[in-house]
Each structure stands twice: as structure tokens, then as C-alpha cells.
Amino acid sequence: MLNRLAEYAERKGLASKPGFAARNLHWVFNLSSDGTPLGPVDYCTVQGKKRMPAVVAAAPELPNSLLHSGKRCHFLLESISVVFNAPAKPDEAEKIEGKNAFFLQTLKEAAGAEPKCASVHALLSNPELREKALQMVLQAGAKHIENISFSVDGVLLLDLASWHSWWTNYIASLQKKPAGSVRDVDLLSGDHCRPAKTHPAVAGLSSVGGQAKSFLISFDKPAFQSFGLSQSANAALSELSARTYVDALNELVRQPSTCTQVGDSFVLHWFDGNVLPADDPFALLEDPRQSDEIDAHIRAHKLLESIRTGNRPDLANYHYYAMGVSGSGARVMVRFWMEGAMSELVERIDQWFDALQIVQPDGTIRSSIPLHELVKAGMPAHESNNDSGSQTFRRLAMPLLGCAMQGTPIPVSIAAAAVERLRAEAVSLKTGESELKLSHRPARMALLRAFVNRFMSQKGASPLTPVTPDLNQQSPHVSYHCGRLMAALAQIQRAALGDVGAGVVQRYYAAASTTPALVFGRLLRGVQYHLGKLDSPLARFFEEHLGEITKAIGGSMPATLDLEGQTLFALGYYHQLISMRQYAKQRNAERELETNN
């Protein structure tokens, strides 16, 4: 994993040498060469409701091990509090004053290499000018914690290379090399190294349980240490190697194209080559309806065909990498790691969309169903908007993402949760509420179809037995036809009596989907009463359907149904319900046409 992150950092030009790192830049303050303050420039861009800072790919950074004294800070690019000696809170005054003194000292010493640093030093060392500049920055809307740098006569100091050698030598002068030989082996490079005592922080995980600064590799507890080694010597990485993998993680988290929030975790993904957003298969999984106007399934299939036929040899040779990360206090938690050939990933996503194909209430077939819709199929409604729901979402979403990417069966626990929610919502339907919007909503049925087909395939079922996206009167599954029978009986009651409050579905669905033989005998005995209230054409239509369904069931109705059977029951119910409602719409349209003529 660290090697893949290092390769990504190298490809993106991150962490080229010690003392430099990708860092956020919020503001730039302009001044003249004589130290006269001119005013600030906002370097942030607005994305939605957030202000996103600019990123300086190779900004000066004091190594983490040298910051621990509390009296040191970074060079040229620091927080407004430190640069202007303006603590946001009274109890920070002593610490901020010490850091400000260090900031001024580095400017003074760097002036020998870059004279424009002397102009910044002149401004900040003059209390009157410094206060004037601070007020200009705050009036522009800046916050004390935001980072600021300087431009002199229109030249941004961060863009100059004149101070780079001085900065590298300055850092070396601060570092105290331990006595003795270098015996530790760098986990990343394989070279001998002196391990970095502590590693840089990963930023941006506060929305997924982390802190403003979280750490992937840290050994602050005896339980994490071995062989008498302390801190990061337990996983030796040089300062440069540590900076490299952290810069890669920070870049991946920062970019919307490589980072997607899934519940209380981030899913990071990248490739070992240049993949355009239009060719990124992950975008199809995350929210296919918004990825493009063209159906995501069609796009995935076209991408797969272009790779298979050799029209896209570049993509055929690429590999993908994906990891799930979240925070736990100051620690970075790696939830999963996946890697493989991009061609295999595209093929599995195409198969995933095939598995998700399901008929919609309007009779069309849809397969491009977003991950979040599938996850909510197994979540209780009251968990959708709280912290517990965020954790539940992640626990359901991560395995589903793995199923899509690796072609594995959907976990039984997820299907069981979806069936349980379906059953609970079916029996609690109120007058006028539609099963197709609640209990048997399309995303849930797509998930259950994908589950049962992959489950049966794993058991070695015949290729003739998969459940189709829509009604299949020739299905060999008796439990599927039992679900169809339930839907037919419900529709007959509704056609005969209208909405009757607690109807057949509310009263009998839960029992019929688990013990059909116990329930259907009673329901079938009462159906003639309902058929007698219908006009002849409609009664004949329902009688024909009942005859066809009972013939498909045969003379032996199952006594009990396991999870596979309950899933097939739900799909049969759903398919039959849509088929009958489509017939009813067609019949109403024909009647309206006859009336108008």
C-alpha cells in the first residue's frame, strides 16, 4: 500500500525533496519592496458551501520532528495568527509569540539568499505596519487559522527558487543526528535510514471521525511497540518516505475526483496511468445517474468493449488501487485495500449493472442504481440521518462496493436486513400508500435480485434458473410463484373492495413469505367472494392469472421458506404487482378512449 501511494506521489510531483510538501494557501499579502502594506488577495475558490484553499505543491515545511519544541513554525507559509503575532485566544499568546519570533528569524536569515524576504521582515517587525496589515487581512474576511504568504512587488515568494538551497541547509542545521550507525531499513525505499521519530499528519478526515490532524503510522502506546523499539522505529521510514506517503494521502483526500464519502468513511481510488474522468469506472458506481446523461450501464459496457477490441490499449494495461479510510481520534483507520487490472474492474462493474437490472413501476428496465440507494434498502428509516446511521451506512456500503469491484456474492447479512425491512414496511402500509415506493421499492428489489442470483450461482445452480429483471411466468422457483400469488390476491381484493385499511398485504404478507402453505389455503378459499364483485372481463382476467400461477406452484406448496425462498417470494410479488398494474393502466386508457369516441 505504501509503495502504491509513493508511486502516486511521484507521478503527481509531490514531496520531491526533504523540507518541502504540498500545503494549503488561503491568502497572499501584497507589499512593496520598502515594506509598505498593499493588501491581501484571497486564493480560495468556492465549491458549494465550502471555501477550498489553493494547494502549493512544493511549499516549505519544517519536518514534524523539529516542530515539537512549540517555538518553531514553517517558513514563508503559516497561519495568520503566527505571521502577525495575533493569537485567537488569550491562552495561546505565549506559544504564538514564540512561533512568530521564529518566523521573523527565518525571514531575516533567508534575506541573504532572497532579498525580498527582507521586505517581508521589515513589514512584520514594525508593530504599527504589522497591525495595519493584520486589520486589512481580517477585514477581508480571513480567519486566524488560515494560512497566508507574501508577494513583493507582485512576485509571489513561494514561486521563487532562490531560497530553496538556503532552506534545505537551514533544516539540516537544526537536525541533530543520533550517534551510531544507520541500521534500520526504510520500509518504502529498502535503503538504510534513520527513522523519522514521528510522521506528518493526514488532513481532511474530520468529517469521517478524525481530527484536524490524524496519523496513519504512530506508536504512542507500549502495546504497539516491540523489540524495545520506540515510536516510529517500529516501522522505519525516513523523513522523505514519511512525507511522500502522507502527501499522497492528502492529495487523494483533497480531490473530489479521487475521494468519495461513504457513510463515516472515505473511499480513495486512483490508477497507475492517466485516466480521464469520462473513463473512470468508479464514477459510475458512486452515482451513475449524475455521472453522465448516458446510462451508466451502457457506458460501462462500451468501455469494456473498447478495451476488449483493442481500441483502448492504454486502459487495458492500467491498474486501479482503492482504499477505505476513516478517523478514530488522531488515528487513520484503513477499512479496506483493493487493487487489480482496470480491465477486470470494468468487466465486474458491467456484470454488477447486469445483476442490478430490475423492472420499474412504469414497466421500463433500469440497472444504473446508485450505491447509496442500494445501501438504504437495508437501513431502518430512523437511522438515515444520525451518527448511528452513518456507521450502519458504511458497514453496508463497503461490502457492496467490494461485491461490485470483485464480482463476489452479496453478503447474506445485507440481504437478510433488506428482507426484514421489506417485511416490516409491508405490514405497516397505510391506506393509499404504495408498496412500490415503500416496502418493495425498485432499489431494494434490484439488490435482492443481485443477491439471489449470485447466491444460487455460488451454490452451482443451473444457468436456466436466474431471476429475470421482470415477470417470468416460466420460472422454476415455486417460492417466486408464491409471491406472485400474494400479489394477485392483493390486487383482486383492491379491485373488489378498494382501500380497506389493513388488507391482505398488511395482514398476511409476513406470514405468507415465511410459511406459505399455512396462509394461502385460507386466502384462496375467500377469493371467490372478491371475484364475484368484479365485472366479467376483469374477473376473467384475474381467474386466468390465478389458474396460471397455481399451476406453476403445483400441488405441493412449501411449508417454510429460507432466506433464498423469502427473497424469491418478494421478487415474485414485485414482478406480478407491476405486471398487473400495467394491465390496469392499459385497461383504463382503453376505457377512456372508448368513452371519448
PyMOL commands that set and color helices and strands:
alter all, ss='L'
color gray80, all
select helices_A, chain A and resi 2-11+64-66+80-83+90-110+116-125+127-139+157-159+164-174+206-208+222-224+231-235+239-254+277-279+281-286+288-291+296-308+313-316+342-356+371-376+381-383+387-406+412-427+442-458+478-497+504-512+516-531+536-553+563-596
alter helices_A, ss='H'
color red, helices_A
select strands_A, chain A and resi 20-25+27-31+37-42+45-47+50-52+54-60+78-79+147-152+155-156+184-185+192-193+210-215+259-262+265-271+319-341+358-359+365-366
alter strands_A, ss='S'
color yellow, strands_A
deselect
rebuild
show_as cartoon
